[in-house]
Amino acid sequence: MRKIVFHINSLEQGGAERVITNLAHQFAAEGYEVYIATEWYAENEFQIDKSITRVHVGLNKEEESRGRFAKLRIRGQRLRAFIKKIKPDVVVAFCHKANYRAITAALGTGIPVIVSVRTDPVGHYDHWDDKFQIPLLFPRAAGCVFQTEGQRDFFPEKVRKKSRIILNPLNDKYLDVPEPEKRVKEVVQSGRIVDFKNQLMLIRAFDRVHKKHSDYVLKIYGGDSGDGTREQLEELIAERNAGEYVFLMGASDSLEKVLVNASVFAFSSDWEGLPNALLEAMALGLPVVATDCPCGGPRTVMQDGVNGLLVPIKDEEALADGICRLIENPDLAEQLGRKARDICKIANGKAVFEQWQDYIESVCK
């Protein structure tokens, strides 16, 4: 059976890390020899089974104090040495710097590298150094996995031609969850508390909603990213005297239970890759109103008026109107929610794994 090395910076809990962890377990269960090579260990990481080998290829404490280019060189050399020692059939890298590092480390080894873009390229792959690294390195990759057409179309034609678009896999706990007998008067959101998710706009939009529907509350679930956004949200809630109807719920490991009977799921991001929180809400059959944010994550899985409502980014009034429309038209809301559940057919773990397996096998051949 084939040998696969996944490469990412760490396994700290996040969207890309969750996908790699899930894929690693699925490939291991199929009999593949699976390694995850990371640059560092984080405090809050996804756990991996003993069937998967975790390898540290990053810096040691003494090397952390060296200059930027020295650290880049050491990281590349260490990953290259590991690849040459293990001799995998393929290296699969996730995220910006790990993508470049994997391609560079494998040069001349004959080992194919698949890179994967997990965010909006605009603002993340358009810095001065990206402008020479992308045309120099990305065409040398054996393949590239994108989540949306918007991501794919940012890159050169040579990259697009050998790429695949593959959705994120849903956790099984979000599949086949029964419809609630009755919805509660809650608007919900889940995801990290972080600036680009624009929960500030969500609170301002809900303030408008609450003026018309004072019996509804907003609950925002998610851990604090530490970027100062939570403090800004708390200040806005205090400023608007909204503490009785806007709640920061913190992180939850049982979202499939606490979200499922809400009336509306409100997605407010300014940009995303393909947001797991949105996929999970759709799988639960929640009526969704979402910003049509770049690089096209919501638009990839949603059709406006068919399985949810799409509104422009940074448009507080449009978001508020969308929430009110779903509250005031429960039959429409239920219709959209039931149609949203169809995401389970194409984004369940088995379907997504089979796409990855097919692509990896085609690259290896």
N, C-alpha and C positions, 0 to 999 in steps of 0.2 A: 504493500500500500504506500501511497505517496507521503512525502514528508513536507510539512508546511511550516514556515516561520511567519508569524504575524509581528509587525513592528509598529509600536506607538510609544509616545513619551512615557505614559504611566497608565495605570488602570483606575485612576481616580474617577469616581462616579460621574459620568457624563454620557451624552448620546453616543459618540463614537466609541468610547470605551465599552459601553454596554453592547454595542453591535459586535465588536471584536470578541468580547467574552462569550457571547451567545454562539457566534460562529465557531470559535475554538472548541467549545463543548460539543457542538453538533458534528464537527469533523472528527473529533476524537471518538465520539460514539460510533462513527462509521468506520473506525479502524485506522484512520490517518494518524501519523506520528506528528504531534502538534507542539510547537514551541511559541511562546510569546516573549519577545525581546523588548525590554523597556529601558528607558533612560534613568528613571528614578522610581522610588517607592513613595506613595502618598498616604495620608492618614486615613482617608475614607475611600477605600478601593473596593471594586467588585472582587468577589472571591472566586477562585478557580479550583477545579477538581484536580486530584492527584494524577489523573491521566494526562494532564497538560504540564509541560515543563516551562516554568517561568525563569528567564535569564536576565540578569542585570548587565547591560552593555554601556552604561553611562559612566559618569565621572566618579572618582572617589573624593573624599573630603579635601585632600591636598590639592587635587586638580581643579576644584571649584574656584580657587583664588586666581587662576591663570587668566590671561587675556582672552578676548572673545574668539579670535582666530585660532589660538592654541586649543581652546576647548572644542571648537568645531572639528579641528583635525583629529583630536583624540577620540571624540565620539565616532567619527567616520571610520577611523582605524579599528576601533574596538568592535563595531558592528561588522566590518569587513572580515576581521579575524574570525568572528563567530560564524559568519556565513560560510567561509571557506572550510572551517572545521566541521560543521554539521552537514554541509552539502545538500541543502533542501532542494526539492523539486521546484519550489516557487517561494518567493517572499511577497507578502501582502502587507503594504504599509497604509496607515491611516493618518491623515492630517498633515498640515503644511510642512513643517520642518522634517518630520519623519519621512514624508514622501521624498524630498530631496536627498535626505541622508541614505535611504535605502537604495535609490537609483545609483548614487555615487559609490556606495560601498560594494555594490554588485558588479560594477564595471569590470569587464575582462574575465569574469568568473564563468560566464555562460549560463548563469542562473537567472531565469526570468523574474522580473519584478512587476507586480500589479500595484498601482497607487490608487488611492481613493480620496476624493475631495468631499468634505463633510460640512462645508459652510458656504456662505455667499462669497464667490471669488472677489467681487468688488469690495475693496477695503481690506482684503486678506491676501490676495495673490496679485496685487498691482503696485507693490512697493518698488523702489528703485532696483533692488537686488532680484526681485521676481522677474523683472523685464529681461534679464539675461539668463536666469536660471530656467525659466519655463521653456524657451525655445532650445536651450542647450540640453536640458536633462529630460523633460517630459517625453519627447519623441523617442528617447532611449528605453523608456518603460515598455514592457511587453503588452501592457494594457492599463486601462484606467476605469474605475467605477465611479459613476456620478449618481446623485439622487434625483436630479431634475435636469430638464433640457436647458434651463438657464445656466446652470453650472457648466454643463458640457459645451455650450456654445461660446463660452468665454475663452476657451482654449484653442490652440491651432488645429487646423484641419487634420494634420497627421495624428494628433491625439484623439480627436473626435472619431476618426475612422475605426480605431481599434478599441473603442470604449463600449461600455454597457451602462444602462440606467437600471439600478436595482433599489427598491424601496428598503427602508429599515424594517426589521422584523418586529412584530408585536410580541410582547410577553404573553404566554399562554393564559395568564390569569385574566386578561382582558377579553378573551374569546368566549362566546356563548354565555355571557352574563345575562340572566333573565331581565326582561323589561320591568321597570318599577310599576307597581299597581297604581301609584299616584306620585306625581312630581311635587317636590317641595318648592317653596318660593325662594329659590337661591339661584344666583348667577355665579358661576365658578370659573376659576382658572387654575391650572397647575403648571409648574415649571420653576426653574431657579428665579430668585429675586435678583435681577440683573438689568442694567440700563437698557440694552437693546430690546428687551421684551416689553418695554414701555408700559409697565404697570401704572406709572403715573398718569398716562392718558386714560387707561382703563378706569382708574378711580374717578377722574374728572368726568368721563363719559357716564359712569354709573351714577354720579351725582345728578346728572340730568335725568336719568332713568328713575331715580328715587323720587324725584319731584312729581312724577306721574304715577309711580307705583311704589308708594311708601311702605308697602307690606313686604317688599323684596329686599334681600340682603346680598352682598357680594362677599364671597370667600375666596381668598387667594392662597393656594397651597404651594409651598416650595421652600427649599432651604436658602439661606442667605449666601450670596456669592462673595460678600465682603467688599464689594466695590462702592459701598455707600448708598446704594439704591434703597435698601430697607429703611435707612434713617430718613431719606427723602419721603418715602411713602408714609412713614409715621408722622412726619411733619405736616404733610398734606392732609392726612386724616384728621389731625388735631386742628389744623387751620380751617377745615370745612365742617368741623364739629360732626364728623361722620363716624365716630367710634361706635355708635349703636347699630350701624348698618354696613360697615366695611370692616372685614376681619382678615388679618394676616395669620394664617393657620399654621405656618411652619411646614416642614417636610412631613410626608406621610408614606408609609409602606403599604397602605391599604386603599389607594386611590380608587381601585375598582369597586370598593364598597362605599366610600364617602362621596363619590362624584355621581354615581349612576342615576340617582333620582333627582338631580338638579334640573331646573327648567331650561337653562341656557349655559353653554360653555363659550366663554368670550376669549378669543385669541387676539392679542394686541401688538405683536412684535413688529419692529421696523425692518428687520431682516432675520433670516434663519437659513439653515440648510434644509433638511426635511424634519420638522419638529416631531419628536416622539409623542409629546403631550397631545398634539392635535390628532395623531393617529389613534392614540388610546381613547380620546374622547369620542371619536367617530366609532370605534369598535364597540364602545358602551352604548351607542345609539343616542348620544346626546345631541340635541339641536345646537348647531354650531354657527356662530358668526365669527369670521376671521379676517384679519387684514391680508390683503393680497400682496404679501411682502416678497421682495427679491430674496433669493434667486428662484422664486416660483414654487416653493414647497407646498403651500396651501393649494395653489392652482393645479399642482400635479395630481392631487388626490380629491379635489373638490370641484364641482360644477355649481356655479352660482344659481340658486333657486332649485337645484335638483337634490343635492345632499348636504346643503348648508348655504350660508350667505357669505359672500365675499365683499369686503369694503376696502376703500383706499387706505394706505398706511398714513399714520399721523393725522387722521381725520376723526377728531373726537365726536363731532356731531353725527357722522355717518355710523360710527360704532354704536353710539347711543340709540340711533334710529333702528339699527339692526337688532339690538337687544329688545327694544320695545316692540318691534314687529313680531318677534318670536313669542314674547310674553302675551301680546294681545291677540295672537292667532295660534292657539294651541293645536288646532288640527294641522295647520301648516308645519308647526314645529315638530309634531310627531311624525309627519310624513317625511320631513327632511332627516330626522333622526333615524328612522327605520332604514332609509336608503343609505345613510352614512355607514350603517353596519356592514354593508357590502365590502368595506375595506378589508374585512377579515378574510375574504376569499383570496385576495392577492398579496396581503402583507402578513399572513400567518407565518410562523417560524419555519414550517416545512417548505412552503412555497418559496420563501426568500432563500433558504439554504440551498434548495435545488438549483436556483438561478446562479448562486455563487459557485456551487460545485460544477455546474455545466461550464461556466466561464473559465474557472481555474483549470479544468481538464482540457478545454480547448487551447488555452495558453500553453500548458505543459506539452501538448502534442505538437 
